[in-house]
């Protein structure tokens, strides 16, 4: 293969993952608006269950784009690598989970913390919504598809770092949309976390590892609050 062909293929892959990322963000925002409109229309805006689902609603948008992408790819399952954790996978998960308290803080007044303390049923809702749908969908898009596609064309380090940067960048419009956090700091922190999750995926080749750690980070403010409550 000539140098031109190599560079051309590299460019095509870069454009491909940029497109997937961009469409993922657009789909996430559309789903957010759609769920918000449906909730208001149905008078469910104050529903605790709906609020928990909507907290991870961007994952539903990612899922739509991921499914669409996988349907047009040959051997799509190579981008969806979920398997039973090995001892090495468990070691990675335990090691990364030990750092979660350093990246999070207890939130006693958080609506999720309140919901979990009032009703054990909400634990099932959180697990089903976040651990089984929203976070896996995000991991399939970012680590499975974006990082996986880059990994096919570039060195592992390039794939991990590039996917992490895109992971951070895709949270900028989401931060602007929500208006609750600073977009720049959100992008930087998210990119760093993405680098760690991407490294774990590169080492284990199992999306269960980054998914479990990622989902635990989502619920960590409540877990840390309960852990520190006498």
Buried (B, 14 or more C-beta within 10 A) or exposed (E): EEEEEEEEEEEEBBEBBBEBBBBBBEBBBEBBEEBBEEBEEEEBEEEBBBBBBBBBBBBBBBBBBBEEBBEEEEEBEEBBBBEEBEEEBBEBBEEBBEEBBEEBEBBBEBEBBBBBBEEEEBEEBBEEBBBEBBBBBBBBBBBBBBBBBBBEBBEBEEBBBBBBBBBBBBBBBBBEBEEEBEBEEBBEBBBBBBBBBBBBBBBBEBBBBBBBBBBBBBBBBBBBBEEEEE
